[in-house]
Amino acid sequence: MTTPRAGCAIDAEGRIAFALPAGHGQGLLLRLRPKKGEPEETLHVLDLETVGEGRTEAVLGAEPVLAEGRWDVYLLDGSERTRLRPGPRDLRVLVDGHLRERRGPLAVRVPYVTKDGYLAVRTWLRAAHAETGRVDITGGTLRVAARLHGASLVDGAEVRLRLRGEGTVRTVEPLVAEDGRGFSFTVDDETLDSGIWDMFVRPAPGAPMIRLARLLDDVADRKHVHVYPGATAGEVVVRPYYTVDNDLSLEVKRTG
């Protein structure tokens, strides 16, 4: 039997409508993909309803808020479940999502096609979020512009770069826009040791740090899509990149 395909469309509130031909199953199952070696624990079931001749639909509403991770989509038919292939995906509302102001906590959902060709939903759940915009690397100098959602920057706000695995931290004072949401900062390679530096903003003294990332569009996996070239300055090669979670990091290599 040919595996049915489910089309999907998402609106500005994050609701996702999954559409299938009639006669295929009674519901949809969303399964939070467990980490390697861990048991399956988190499931969410949606009813399929007839919405027109020859068509059924299941709607994932804005509530409940899904845990952060990757949710695989299955068709339910009694006790049997079949992983679904993707049909047409209407993600137009997500393309300019970074232009809309968001309140915290942020619950982000992006339907996507997995590497092996199945339908899934990538989710992020953040108390507050720093959305990266323009990232420029010239010589050994990194310039980043970003916008904060779910919080505002006040006096004493700072950007922190943390060397992965070492605990070393470099602090940079951001240039903050009048609205307290937009900010930018510059980092010179001379202050950074070799390694991977993860980037955070602390919007106020003593506040939790917020990871810089790019989540508010239609790209579920940015790492191999949005790639920056490395820049060489003397004996240092600097390259910003997005991680598997779409967080922004900086790779520094010293060749001398």
N, C-alpha and C positions, 0 to 999 in steps of 0.2 A: 504494500500500500504506500502511495506517495505521501510523504509528510506534508500536511497542510501548511500554508504560509499565512502569517498574521500581519496585516498592515497596521500602522499606528500613527496617531496624530497627537501632538501635545499642545496645550494652550498656555497662556501667560501665567496662569495660577499653578501650573505644574500637573494638571490633570492629563492623564494619558488614556486615549480611547483605542482599544485593540479591536480590529475588525477581521472577521473570518467568514468564509462561505458557510451557509447553514448546513446542518447535518454533521458537524464535526464536534463531538464532545458536549459536555454540559458546563464546563467552566475552564478557567485558566489558573495556573499555579505559578506564583513567583517565588523562587527559591534563592535565598541569600547564599551565594557560593561560599562554602566553608574553606577555611585555610587548610593547606595540605596536612593530612593526617588527623584532622579534626572531624567530628561527626556533623551531619546535617542537623540544624536546629531551627532556623528561622524560615517560616513559610507564610505566604499570604495568598488566600484563595479569592478569586473574582468570579461572579456568576456571569454566564453568557446569556444574553437576551436577544430576541428577535427584534430587529430595528427596521426591517424592510424585506421585500421579497428576495429570498435567497441569501440573506445576510444576517449575521449575528454580531453582537458587540459586547465587550466587557470594558468597564471603565474603572481605572485606578484613580480615585479621587485625591484631592490635596491632603486629606487625612485618610489613613494614618500616615505619619511621617516615617519613611523607611530608613532603616539603619544605613550607615555609609558602607558602600561596597558595590558588588556586582550581583545583579539579580537575573538569573536565568528564567526564561519563560517557557512553560509547559502547557500543553493541552490536556485537560482531564476528561477521561471517559470511564466512568465508574471508578474502579480501583487502579486503572491503568493511566499512565501519564506518558506523553510523548513530547519531546523537546521540539519547539517550533522553529521553522525557518522564517526569515523576514520577508514581508511583502513591502509595498511602498511605505516610506516613512516621511511624514510631513513635520519637519522640524523648523519651519520658517520662523516661528515665533522666538526661537532660541538664538537666532543669528546675531541679533543686536541686543541680546539680553544684558550685556555689560552697560548699556546706556540707561537702564532703569534702576532707580534707587531701591534697595532691599532693606528690610528690617531683619534683625536677628531673632531667633536663630534662622540660618539659611538652610533650606532643604532643596537641593538641586537634583534634577533628574534628567538624564539624557539617554534615550533609546539608541542602541547601536547594534552593529553586526559583529559577532565574535570572529576570531581568527579562523575558526573552523566552520563559519557560515551559519551560525544560529542567532536568534533574536535574544537580546539581553537589555537590561537597563542599568546604567551606571549612576550611582547616587553618591552625593556628598551631604553631610550634615555638620554644619559648623556654627558655633555660637555667634561668631562674627567672622568676617571674611575680608581680606585685602586682595582685590582683583588687579592683577598686573595689566598694564597697558603697553606703552612703548618701552622696549628694551634695546639699548644701544651699547655696543662695545667698540671703542675706538682706541687703538693701541692697547694699553693695559688699564684703561679706565672704563668702568661700567656705570651706565646711567639708566635708572629705572624710574618709570612713572607708574603710579598705582592709585586706586581709589578704595576707601574703606566703606564697608557695608555692615550695618548692625552696631556701629560704634563711631565715635568721633575722636579726633586727635586734639589734645590740649597741651598746655605748656609742660615741657618735660618729656614729650613723646620722643621715642627713639627707634631707629632701625637696628636690628641685631643680626649679625652673621655669625653662625656657629659652625665650627669645624667638625664635621661628622666623625665620630669615634674618638675624638680627642678632648672635647669639652671646651676648647679655646673659643673665646667670643671676641668679636670686634664690634664696637658700637659707633653708629653714624647718626648725626642729627639730620632729620628730614626737613625739607622745605615744604611747609604746609600751606595749602590753599586757604582762602578766606572762609570757605564753608566748613573747614575742619574735617573734610572727607578726602579730598584729593591731596596727594603728596608725591614728592620725588626725592631721590637721593643719588649720590655719586660715591663710588668706591674706587680707590686706586690700588692697583695690584701690589704696590710696595708694602702695603700693610698686611698682606695675606700670605700665609704659608701654603705650601703645596697641599692639595687635597680637595675634598668636596665641602663647600660652604652652603649651608641651608639658611634661608632668609626669613626673617620675622619682623613684625612691627609691634612695638608696645605703645598703645595709644595714650597711655597715661602712666605716671609713676606708680608702680605696684600692680598694674593691671596685667592680666594674662597676655602672653605673647600670641600673636596671630600670624599664621603662616602665610607668606605671599604665594599666590597661586592664580591660575587662570581657569575658571570654572564656568563662567556665565555666558556660554555660547553653545554651539551644537557639536563640539568636538569632545568625544568621550575619552579618547586616548591621544594626547598631544605630543607625547615623547618623540615619536617618529614622524610626526606631521609638521610641527612647528619647530624647525631646527635652525639654530644660530651657528654661524661659522666661528671658529676660534680666532682670536686676535693675538698677535705676537708683539711683545715690547721687550727688546733686549733678550734676556734669557728666560722670559716668562711667557707662557701661553695661557690665555684666559678664555673660557667658553661658558656662557650661560646656557642652561638647558632646563627642560621640563621633565620632572620625574614621572614614574608610572602613575602617580596620584595627581598629576597636573600641577604639582607644586614647583616653584622656581628655585633652582639651585645654581651654584657657580663652581665650575671646575678650574682649578689652578694647577698648572704644571711648570716646574722650573727645570729647564734643560741644561743649565750650567752647573 
